[in-house]
Amino acid sequence: MNGLLLQIPVLGLGLEEFLLLVITAAAGGAFGAAVGALPAFIFTGFMVFLGEGLAILSREVVALDGVGATTLTAGITGTIGFGPITGPHVAFAGGVAASAYAGKKYPEMEPEGWDYHFGKNILYAFGTKPDILAVGAVFGVIGLLIAQVLGAVGFPTDPVGLSIVVTAFLGRAVFGYPLVGKPSGSSILDMSPFEREEPRMSADGGEPSEAKRASSEPRSDGGTVPEEHAGRLATEPWLPHQYEWGGVTAIGIAGSILGAFVYIQTGSIFLIYGLSAISLLFLNLGVEKMPVTHHITTLGAVGAAVATPMVGSSVVVLLAGMLVGTLSALVGELTQRIFYSHSGTHIDPPAMAFTVMMFIIGILHLAGILPNAGFLGI
């Protein structure tokens, strides 16, 4: 009876295991705030790459010698890479929330030359500022709980991706940003104001702080634009070098083929995820046109995993992965135009692409149309 009372409803976890995860997730979210959301995600990449490499080695050793897999690997991908330490729904989400909070609370921290709202700066490491780390900790715990619940009830999409999306919108609501924002172009999908380098003329990305309300600069219509928004662009695409439909399609085709090939050769969906995440180290270090591809390469691998039981040709499997990964690239671009570009915080397009694409795949699997749902445990 006591054992039953100590079980957490829905999650199926013992109280001690639950507290272990929650306390660690608080530290993981604070870590994401301390080092910055993007650097935290790069750590995710290293841990996933390590975990998948060990898992592949373990499978090979089992096949050769019958040695138990657990003697070589402790599931690093799941327990650390996607767990409460560097899981992107914990550390990355904590860093995103920290940036959203600082964008309102500490606009003076904005680095020179940053022409988006400071709440979107996911490269910024906030160090040891206690209140910002506390925000990261809270959102890290929320992100963990959302993903745990989604996984426990078998919701048919990527629980990590959906958790990242939910906490990002929660941050906008809590810290006073518009959930979507007002587009400056002809429609919500119009990126031409960015191409014309039009400045922001309203505070739709977040109201300026009281300290800066009195300060303003002349505006082209004879009014003034708050100093906090001076220099900000009217429309802020997620990646200035990766938003045109043709370019997104091109990187979608190339990246998804690579992801599918890695799956064909290794049987791992997430090895390419780790590689793509690690590649963002170069973006974080200032390589200007480094593409972001984990939602492309991983969905390429997922497409290959789904197609493998259905067809006998590796070339067809590769092309199936290309189709799925390229579609994911386009979904990521569509969602960034709707939810990222017009408000003042980071809503992650790859996480939105994972959520949408894996939901489609999950539903098709549950309907009996697809033989499996990639990495979903349904």
Secondary structure, DSSP 4 states (H G I P E B T S, - for coil): -HHHHTEETTTTEEHHHHHHHHHHHHHHHHHHHHH-HHHHHHHHHHHHHHHHHHHHHHHHHHHHH---GGGT---HIIIIITSTTT-IIIIIHHHHHHHHHHHHH-GGGPPTT--S-GGG-TT---TT-HHHHHHHHHHHHHHHHHHHHHHHHT-SS-HHHHHHHHHHHHHHHHHT--SS---SSSSTT--HHHHTTPBP-S-TT-PPPHHHHT-EEE-TTSSEEEGGGTT-BSS--S-TTS-SHHHHHHHHHHHHHHHHHHHHHH--SSHHHHHHHHHHHHHHTT-TT----HHHHHHHHHHHHHHTTT-S-HHHHHHHHHHHHHHHHHHHHHHIIIIITTSSS---HHHHHHHHHHHHHHHHHHTTSSS--TT---
